[in-house]
């Protein structure tokens, strides 16, 4: 069945209550609202319209009607999960095209309709470098279990959102509210200074948020996004090759099941490391920044190779291959042991390492880490 109940507008006892379906899911497995004088389903496809057509269903029900909902658990709606919707005293007032969605409760009032839930849709608020890395990684994992079925992109620069969407086979959407409403999970990938600007749009939607904002704590995120389920993630650019390191800290409302689902999604693009949030900045300083340091080292080594007569392509191929192999070896050996194994006594590597030590390479790298931490902790 292609139908989906994505949100409700309830008017009960003369007061209007606009509730996101996801907010109802967080209130509990079963939410009962009544008495209800009117119910309107938002963005609900009419039964049998597999192409997604059909307008919203509007129904007027008796004043004593009671609406009960049992919803799937945040954050991901998998194809194998179901959502139950039970409505008593309502069916006779529903347009026939939507009868399949809200037919439970007709007659005996005890049965429930089980709607098959669509695969997960991930929306990106911000389409910069890190968002692009995650999107490319998930796109490469497209046919694997748990991969996003659809990716949506919004950005202050609409052209950048369109470009990334076209690259990974996603869709660009104008407006953060529209994107969040169409997503099951929002990746918040803007500059930290823009958080307060985009937060009201995300609060309005109520969609769970995965934040990759550097230096922005869960406490700050909870203040800006009250009532939103939050996960804080610090990835590095290896995500686009599905070789990232992703450090994760979970919000206080995130349960074990939801943590497992987040880890499964992130695990498609790299190695997931759960940390106490107090360690996230330190982790970012070494795994998030180190690709930049290694790129600088590669740049210098390529320059040296060209100086000695190699072509730039030859030198870069050699350096990148050596760095890649070293990463693999570091998974098998301690750094100090690997260094000793490579540096034969009296050999070229030993001479080079001695030159680096004479120029305080150790202190220089520590200074780089300290500078990164000072920047993020301001």
Secondary structure, DSSP 8 states (H G I E B T S, - for coil): ------EEEEEETTEEEEEEHHHHHHH-SEEEEEEEEEEEESS---TT-TTS-----EEEEEEEEEEEEE---SS---TT-EEEEEEES-GGGS-GGGTTTS-TTSTTS---EEEE----EEEEE--SHHHHHHHHHHHHTTTSTT--SEEEEE-SSHHHHHHHHHHHT-EE-SSHHHHHHT-SEEEE-S-GGGHHHHHHHHHHH---EEE--TT--HHHHHHHSTT--EEEEE--GGGGGT-EEEEEEE-TT--HHHHHHHHHHHHTTEEEEE--GGGHHHHIIIIISHHHHHHHHHHHHHHHHHHTT--HHHHHHHHHHHHHHHHHHHTTS-HHHHHHHHS-TTSHHHHHHHHHHHTTHHHHHHHHHHHHHHHHT-
